[in-house]
Amino acid sequence: MKGKGFNLRKLVAMAIVLVLFAALVPMNFAAAEEAGHNSTVSGTGSGAELLNKYWMSNSKAAKGINDYLLAVTDENSSDYIPVKDRIAVFDLDGTLMCETYPFCFEYMVFADYALKHPETMPEDVLTVAQEIVDAAGGEKPSGMSTRQAAAAATAYKGMTMAELSKVVEDFKASEAWGFNGMTRGEAWYKPMVELFEKLQKNDFSVYVVTATERNIVRQIIAGTLDIPASHVIGTEYGYTATNQGDTADEDYTFRSDDQIVFDGSYHGENIKTCKVDAIVREIGQQPVLAFGNSSGDLAMEVYTITGNPYRSKAYMVMADDKEREYGDPDGAEEKKASYEKMGIDIISMRDDFRTIYGDGVTKDTMAPYQLEQVVVLSRHNLRAPLSSNGSVPQELTPNQWIKWTAKSSELTTKGGIQETNMGQYFRKWLDKEGLIPENSIPEEGEVRFNAREKQRCIATARYFASGMLPLADISVEYPTDSNKLEDFMKPTLKFYSEKYAADVMDQVKAMGGEAGFEGLSEETRDAIKLIMDTVDMEDSEIYKSGKYGDLLTDGSGYTMAADKEPEVTGAIKTASQVADALILQYYEEPDLKKADFGHNLTRSDWAKIGGLMTRYQQIKFGAPLVSVNISHPLIMELESELKNEKRKFSFLCAHDCTVFTTLCALGVKPYTLPDSIETNTPIGVKILFERWRDHDGQAWYRVNLVYRSTEQIRESEILSLDNPPKRYNLSFEGVETNEDGLISEEDLFSMFDRTLAEYDELYAKYTAETLDKAA
């Protein structure tokens, strides 16, 4: 209220008096502790409610708390505490709920509100709010505590408590920054909430004592912690009556048409010894349990365990988990040693919490970085089989394939719909990351769309563009006879010689082990048999005629020619052509009996068929000499795009082999995509080269594959931020990553330059050999 106000520190003397009084109680703290340590706690007669749900089975902290509860609630124990004296106090941010990223709840609700209402905010308030947002994920700016409190008090000036509660409630529904699968209002440490509730069930009076403004805290805890409003103790904003004007509180009488609103002031932050003052003033009893997480809570914890007539304990929650939270294990270890010397126990997020936020919540490792550029290399989406009348798949089955919605090799209707939806997902994702605002029209040069001249590639690019940038007039580049654009994604050999062919053949044979092509035939025989059975191949008149030989006994081979794609020959190639049509039919046809011609294939059966397609691709394009040769112009184009400072987004569309050879040439480590029957390059898959920048200004790159799972394809699921596509982070031979799996800019371009240099060396080697032979 207005007037002289109050100074929290004026009551420090009360705390001292209380401590001195406690020291005179016959059963002092030391005696109580000695009795507690020397007694054997059996739990008989206690019936205490104990921790068990969210804590590790071997948690030292949980065991210590449980032992304490058994002792202090057992009337037969020398450590028994009467119900009226069972007082526990908890800090809020970092003790009960998320604080680490980006900052505590109050900071973020203030910054969010202020920046959404710039027209009503003073410039200095907006400056503080923007400073908080800019520092998200980094260090808290110096002096921010007092500046934020003052700015927030100003921002909320004139609001009723109900209006501020509505602001807080709306913010609670927003996405928790730094995490996936959780709103800000759900960001509670489940083990600590369990502890809070167990204490209540053991007849403890539990209080939240925090630096956050108490009305905000009352709304934060609504729906999670069941305590009276009077059990929330926090920082105080000033109040006034709506008709009071400049009249002091002691001179003004509240009227029936008045409302209490915030007056724009605050009475100091409730931290350190201010918390002790507040406990003395508002609770009037020394707590027996205290829980905090930082130096701001230390005074409250020392006060709790100093001169207490009862067995008392204080705990610090240590943010030492880097996998599930944004912890600092090294810093936590240093603090742990100092706290333990003071008689304060430790709760380790890493070692004591079975879960932090519950199942389904994951850490967003990219939250501390800002997205600056995305270069996409995409496989086209669903198409019809590459040929129809007289095709291999048609000839090798007596069954009728489904009726495709597109001509041979062209994008199907379902493929167009799913690619549009993928573009819509990117629209939401890029807006969320602050790269391209939703429904914006990019400036010239900010985006680029390019495709091979194939209909399925051009159509994929256009469908994606319509989903991502529905208001923009996007032109898709593709090579034609008239425009003379380079077909830099054409999957053909860029140099060739007999010696080169012989060396490639050695690499391909090595894939089959010592047995060479015989080994490859043996390895793929079971999958080929499954494919034959699924299409009833042996009932086909053409197969009976011997036109395609015996797929179970015939071998396979490999051929190459200048300016051509390499070719796998024999049984593996024939089987892969049928497998291609089968997989496309499986994606397109909702009725599984129609998709597998009534053979009741299992998911593992389909995965085996997909596995043959993956192996066929590996044999055809996976030899290092082949991938480096074919992908050379594309690698140069990708590097050029990544170094284009104006470009925000690039989309290049070609084939599965394009994606595969690029990754092989760059030295990708072996990977198997989960939730997909095509485990290397599923339909519509995209390599994303993403540039992110950290708070120190350093650029980092994430290279990952984004794709629909098999079920997302079959069920035509609508992709969204709540139902995203699958994402798989890639790693590369000889390339180090930071703790978040990111590659430094220097290392990324070194990887590209190494691949380009390897091509130059091979080109020089094999063309020189050809010239020497000709001479």
N, C-alpha and C positions, 0 to 999 in steps of 0.2 A: 504494500500500500504506500501512498505518498506520505510525506512528513519526514521525520528524522530517519525512518527506515530502521535497519538493525545491522549490526556487524557480528557475523557468526563467531568471530574470534573472541568476542567479549565473554563467551561462555567457556573458554578454555579452562578458566579457574574451576568451573563446576566439574570438569573431567578430572582435574587434579584432586579435588575434594573426594570424588567418588573412589578414585584409586587408593587414596590414603585410608578411606573408610574400609575398603575391601581388605587392606593389609591388616586391619585390626580384628577381622573376623577370625575366631579361633581356628577353624579349619582353613588354612591359607592355601594358596595355589600350589606351593611346593609340596605341602602335606598331601593335598588331594592327588597330585601327580604320583607321589611315592606310593600312596595307597593303591592307585590304579595300576601301577606297574608291578606291584608285588602280589596283587590278587589274581586268582585264577577265575576267568570268566567262562562259565559253562553255558550261560544263556538260560538256565533253568528259572522259570518264573518270569521271564522278561516278555516273551511274545513280541519282540521288536520286528518292525518292518525293515527288511534288509535290501541292499542294492543287489541286482543280479541281471537285469534285462539288457542293458546297453554297455556293460563293463566287461573287460577282458576277464576270463576265468582266473587268470593269475595276477590280476591287478593288485599291487601293493596298496594303492590308495583306497580301493574299494574294501579290501580286507581291513585296513585300519579304521575306516569309517564304520564298517559293520561291527567290528569289535567294540568300538566306542558306543554305538547305539545299543548293543546288547548290554553293556555295562551301565550306562546312565539311565536306562529305562527299567532296570531290574531293581526292585525295591530291596532285594537281599544283598545288593552289591554296595560296597563302600563308596562307589562312584555314582550312586543314584542321584539324579537331579530332579527335584520336584517339578511338576508340570509348569507352574507359574514362573519358574526360572529358566526354562528351556527357550532360550532366545538365540536365533541364528540370523546372521546378516550376510547378504550377497551383493557384490558389485554386479553390474549389468553387462556392459559391453566387454567382450573378451573373457567373461566369467560364465555367463549364462547364454550369451548369444554372440553371433559373429561380430568381430571387430577388426580382424586383421586386414581384410580387403573390402572396399578400399580404405574406409575409415569407419568410425563408429556410426551408429544409426542416426544420431541427432545431426551430425555433420551433413550426412547425405540427404536427409529429409529437408533440411534447410536449403542446401544448394539446389536441390531439385525444385523446390517451391519458388525460391527467389528467381531462378533463371527462367521459369515458366511465366513469371509475372514481372517482366522487366519494366513495364510502364509504371508500376507503382513503387518500384524500389529505388532508393538513393544510390548514387553511383558507387559509393564506398561499400555498400552491401553487396552489389553485383560483383564488385572486384573480389571480395572475399569468397563469394560463392563460386566464381569462375576459377579462383586459385585452388579451391578444394577439388573441383572437377579435373583441372589440369594435373593435379598431383596424384590423382587416383592411381593406385598401384605402386606409388613411390613413397618417399619419405614424407612424413607430415611436416608442412612448412613451419619454420620457427615462429613461435608466438601465436600459433593458430588457435590454441584453446581459448584465450581471452578474446581474440579478435572475432572468432566464430560466435562466441556467446553474445558479445555485444551486437554483432550484425544480425544474429537470429532474433534477439529481443526487438530490434528495430523492425525487422521484416514482419514480425507477428503483431506489431503494434495495432491496437484497435480490434483485434480478434477476440471473440469469446472463446472460452475453453472448449465449447462444443465445436466451434469452427476449426480450431487447431486440431482437435481430435479427428475431424473429417480429413484434414490434410494428411495426418499420420496414417489413418486407415487406408487412404488411397495409395500412399507410398508403400505400405505393407504388401499391397497386391502386385507391386512391380517386381520384375525379375531381379534376383539377387546377383549383384555384380560379382564376377569372378567364379560363378558356379553355374552348373547346368542342372535343371530339374528342381529348382527351388525358388520361391518368392522371397522377398526381403523379410516378410512377416513370418516365414517358416524357418528362418536362419537361426534356430535355437540348437544349442548343444544338447542332444537328446540325453546323454548320460547325466548332465548337470540338472536338467529338468526333472529327470527321475529322482536324483538326489533331493532336490527341492521338495518334491511331492512325498518322498519317503520321510523326510523330516516332519512334514505336516501330519503324516499318518502316525508318527511317533510323538504327537502332541507338542511339537515345537511351534512357537510363534516365529514366523519367518518374515524378514524384511528385505526389501531391495534398497540398498544405499548406494547412490550413484552420482556421478558428475552431470548426468543428463537431466534436463529440466523435468520436474516431477510430473507435470500434466502430460507431457509427451510420453513418459515412461508408463503412466497409467493406461494410455491407449496402446502402447507397444505390447504390454503384457496381456491385454484383453484377449481372452480365448486361449491363453496358454498357461498363465500362472493364476491360480485362484487365491488371491489375497485381498484384504480390504484396501481401499484407496489410501487409508491412513498408514498402511505399511509400506508405502512408497516414499522414500526420502531422497530428494535430489536438489539440484540447483534451482533457485527461485527467480522467476521473472517477476517484475513489478506489476501490480494490478491497479486499476482505478475504476471508478463508476462512470458510466457514460455521460452523466450530467454534472460530474464533479468539477471539471475544468482544472484550474490551478489551485483549488482549495485543498489544504492539507487534510489528511485522513481524520485527524483529531478535531478538525473544525467542520467536518461535513457529515451529515446524516443521510444514510442510504434511503432513496425514495422508491416507491412502488413501481415507477416506470424506469428504474435504473437496471442496467446489466453490468456485470463485472467483465472488464476487458483488459488485455495486456497494455501497459502504458509505455512500452518501449525501453524499459530499463531492466537491469538484472542485478542481483545482490551477491555477486562473487560466485566463483565456481566451487561446487561441493567436492573438493578433492583433499587428499592428505588429512591433516588434522581437522579440517572442516568437517570431515565425515565423523570424526570422534565427537566434535561439538554437537553435531546433529543427532547422533545416537543418544548422547546424554540428555539433550533437550527434548527430543521427541519420543524416545523409548523409555528413558529413565532407568534402565537396567543395563548392566554390563552383559554383553552377549557371551555365550559359551562356545559358539562356533562362528567362524568368519571365513568367507571365501572371496578371493580377489584374483587379480592376474597381473598387476603392475605396481609401480612405485606409488601411484596415486592411491592404492589400497593398503599400503604398508602400515600407515599409522593406525588404521582400523584393526588390522590383524594383530599388531603389537599390543594395542590396547586390550584386545580380547583375551590374550593369553598372559597378560601381566597382572599379577596380584589377584587372580580370579579365585574366589572361594570354592569353585567347582572345577572338576577336570574339564579343561577347555582345549580347543584345537583350532588352528588356523591353517588354511590351505591356499596355495597359489596355483592357478591353472596355467600350465606352461604350453605356449604355442610352439611345439617342437615337431609337428607333423608336416612334412613337405609334400607328401603324396596326396593326402585328402584335404589339406588346408595349406595356407601360405605361411607355414611355420619357419622359424629360424633355430634349428637345433643347436648351433654353436652358441648363439646368444642366450638361448634358454639354459644351456649347461652352465654358463657363467653365473646367471642369476640364481640357478638352483643351489649352487654352493653357498652363496651369500645368504639366501633365505633359510637354508637348513641350519646355518650357524646361529640364526636368530630364533630357532625353535619352530620354524614354520615348515609344514609338510608340503609335499609337491603332488600335484595331479598332472600327469603327462598325457596330452592328447594322443601321442603316438603309442605309448605303452599301456595306457589304462582304458582308453575308449575303444570298445568293440566297433562302434560306429560313431561318427560325429553328427551327421545330419540325417542319417537314415538311408535305407536302400534307395537306389535310383538317383542319388545326388552325386555329381562328380565335379571335380575341380576344373575350371576353365583355364587351362594353362596360358591361353593367349590374352587373357584379360589385362595383364600389365603392358601390352604392346598396342601400338596403333597401326592398323592396316593401311598401306599406301598404294599397293598395286597387286593385281591378280592377272596372271597369264594362264590361259586354259588351253590345253591340247585335248580334244575330245574325240571319242569314237562316235560315229553316227548312232542314232537310236534304232528301234525295231524296224526291220525291213522284211520284204518278201524274200524267199530264197533266190539265189543268184541266177537261176534259170528255171524255166517251167516246162513247156512241152518238150519231151525228149530228154529231159534232164536226168542226171544220175539218180537223185532221190525218187523221181517219178518212175523210172524204169525198174528200180530195185525193190519195189513193193507192189503187191497186188491190191493194197489198200488205197483209199482216196484221201489225199491230203486235204486240209481245211481250205476253204475258199478265202484267199487273201484279199485284203482291201486295197492292194496296190499292185502295180505291174511288177514283173520280175526285177529284183534288186532294188526296188524303190521303197521309200519310207512308207510304212503303213499308217493308217489312221490312228491306231493306238500309239504308235511311235511318235507321231506328231503331237498328240495330246500330252504324252508323258514328257516330251522335251520342252513343251511350253510350260508345263508345271515345274520342271527343273529350273527354267528361267525365272519363274515366279518365286521359287525358293531363293535363288540368288538375289533377286530384287530385295527381298526382306533381309537377307543376310548382309548384303553390302550396305544397306541402309543402317542396320543395327551396328555395324562396325564403323560407320561414319565415312565410308569411301565414296559411295554414290547415293545421294538422297533418293528415296523412293519417288517414282513418277517424274523424275527430273529429265531434262534433255541435255545430254553431255555437250560440252563445247567441242569444236572441231579438233580432232586429233586425240581426244581423251579415250575413245574406245575404237576398237578395230575388230571386224568380223571377216574371217577368211575361210574358204573351204576348197576342197578338191572339186573338180568339175562334175563329179558324180551326183546324180539327183538326190540320193540319200544324204549326202554330205551337205549340199547346199540347203536342202530342206531342213535338216537338223539345225543348222546355224540360224536360219530364218525363224523357225519355231522358237528356239531358245531366245533370240533377240526380242521377239514379240512378247514373251513372258517377262523378260528382265526389264525391257525398256519400252513399255506399251505406247508411250506418247512420242517416242522418237522415230524419225524416219531413218532407219538403219539400212545401209547398203552392205551387202555381203560380197566381198571380192572373191572371184574364182577365175582360174585361167581359161581363156578361150583362144581360138585361132586369131580372133580380131584384136584382143587387148594385149596379147603377147606377155601376159603375166607369167612368172615362173611357177611351175608346178613343183614347189619345193617339198611337198609331202608325197610325191610319187614314190611308191615302194620298189624301186628298181636299183640295180647295181650301177654305181657311178664310175667304176673302173673294173676291168676284167683282164685276166691273162690265164693261160693254162696252168702256170705255177700257182696262181692265186686259187684257181678252182681246185687244184689238188690239195692245197693246204686247208681250204674250207672243208673239203670232203673228209679230211682227217679229223677236224673238229666235230663234224656232224657224227661220224662213226663213233667217236669217243663218248657221245651221249649214251650209246648202247653198251658201254663197258668194253671188255675184251672181245665180246662177241660182235661188236659193231652193229650193223643193220639187223643181224639175226637177233641180237639182244633187244633192239627196239621192237621188233616183231613179237618177240616173246612177251615183252613188257605190256604191249597193247592188246594182246590176243583176247583177254577176258572182256575188255570193253567192246572190242569189235564183235564178239559173240553176242553180247547184250544188245548191241545196236541191230544186228541181224535178226535176232529173235523178236525185238520190239516192232520192226516193220515187216515181219514174216518174210524175210528176204528169200529164204530157200523155197518159198512157194511162188516166187516171181518167175515168170516164163523167161525173162531176159537173163536172170541170174542162172537159171537152169541151162540156158544156151551156152554158158561159158564165156560170154562176152567180157565179163569182169574177172574171170578166173575164180580161184578159191581164196576168199579173203582170210580164211583161217590157216592156210598153209603157204600161200604165196608171200613172198618177201616184199620189201619196199626199197626204194632207192632215192637218189637226189641228183638233180640236174641244174646247171647254171648256164647262162648265156649273157653276153654283153647287153646292157640296157634293158634287161628283163628282170622280172621277179625270179628268185630261186623257186624251184619246184620240188615237192616231195612226190614220188611216184609209187605206184603199187597199192597194196591193201590199205595202208594207213591213210592215204589220200582219199581213196574211194569211201572208206568208212567215215572219214571226217566230213565229206560232202553230205552224206546221209545224216550224220549227227547234227550238222548245222541246221538242216531243215527240221529235224526233230526238236531241237532246243527252241527254235523260233516258234514252232507250233505249240510247244509247252508254255511259252510266254504268252502267246496270243489266245489260246483256247481255254476258256474257263472250265469246261468239262474235262476232267482228267482222263476219263475213259476214252474220249475222242483224241485227246492229246497223245496218249500212248497206245492207241489202237486197241484198247481193251485189255492191256497186259498188266494193269495194276502195278505200275512201277512205284517203287518207294523213293523217298527223297535221296537216299544214298545211291539208288540206281541212276537217277538223273545226274547226281554229282559225278558218277563214273563216266557217263556220256560226256558231260562237260569237261571232265578230266582228259578225255581223249582229244577234245578240241584244243585244250591248253597244251597238251604234249605235241600235237601236230604243229601248233604255232611255234613252240620252242625248237622243234626240229627244223622247221622251215626258215626261221629268222633268228634263232637264238645263238648261233655261232658268233663269237665276238668279231671275227673278220667280216661277217655279213652285216651285223647291226651297225657297226661303225661306218661301213661303206654306204649302206642305204640311207641312213639318217643324217648324213653330213650336211646337206643344205638346210634341213629342218633345224638342226642344232644351231647353225649360224643364225637362222631367223629367230629362234627363241631367245638367243643371247641378245640379238638386236632389240627385240621387244622389251626385254627386261632392263635394258640400258636406256630405253626411251623415257626421258624424264617427264614428258608431258602425258604419257600413256597411263591411264588408270586401270583399264581393263582390255584384255585381248582374248579373242575366241578363235581358235584354229581347229577346224574339223576335218577328220579323215577317217581312218579305219582302225581296227584293233591292232593290226600289224604296225601301224604308225606309232601308236602308244607304246607297244611292246618294244620295237627296235630303238626308240628314243631312250627308254629306261635302260635297256641292255647296254646301249652305247655309253650312257653316263655312268654305268657301273652300279646299278641298283643291286642291293642285297636281296637274296631270295625272299619271296613273300608269298603268302597264301591268303586271299581275301576271305574273311568270314561271311557267313550268310549269303553265299553266292555259289551257284553250281559252276560258274565260270570263274576260276580262282585267280586269274591274272588280269584279264581285260574284258570284263562283262559288258553286255550291251549298254551303250550310252555312257561308259566310264569316262572320267575326265582326270587328267593330271592337272593339278593346280600348283603353279609356282607363285607363292605369295610373299610379298615383301612387307615386313613389319618393322616398326622402329620403336626402340625402348626409350626410357626416360632420359638416358644419357646421350641420345641422338644416334646410337649405333643401329645400323640396318641388319636385320636377320631375315632368313628365308625359311618358310615351311614348304616342303614338297610332299603333297599327299594325293591320294586317289579318292575321288568322290563318285559314288555310284548308288544305284538302287539295289536293295537286296532282292533276292529272287521273289520273295513274297510281295514286296512293294511293286515289282513288275507285274506279277500275275494278278494281283488284286487291284491294280491301278490305283494304289493309295495316293492320296493328295499329300504332297510334301509341303512342309511348313517348318517354322522354327520349333514347333512343338513335336513335329514328326519329320525330322530331317532325314536326308539320305545318309548312307553309311560314309564314313570318312576313315581312311587308313593312312597313317603317316609312314613315309618311305625313308629309308636310310641307304647310304651309298658307300661303297668300298673306299677306304682311305680318307673319308670325310668325317670330321668330328662334329658333334652337335653340343649345344649347351644343355643345361638341365631340363629345359622345356622342349628338347628335340629339334631345336632350330639351328640352321647352318648360317655361319657368318657370311657377309657379302663377299669378303675376300675368298673364302673357301668355295662358295658357290661358283663364282666366275673362274676360279682355278679349275674346278671340275669341268666346266664347259671348255675352257681353253685346253685342258689335257685331252679331252675327247677330240677336239678339232686338230690338235697336234698329232694325235695318234692316226687320224685319217691321212694327214699330210705325209706322215712317215710310211704308211702302207701304200699310198698312191705312188710315192717316189720309188718304193721298193719294187712293186709289181709292174709298174709301167716301164721302169728302167730295165727290168728283166726282159720285157716284151721287145723293147727297142734293141737290146743287146742281141736277142735271138734273131731279130729281123736283119740286123747288120751282118 
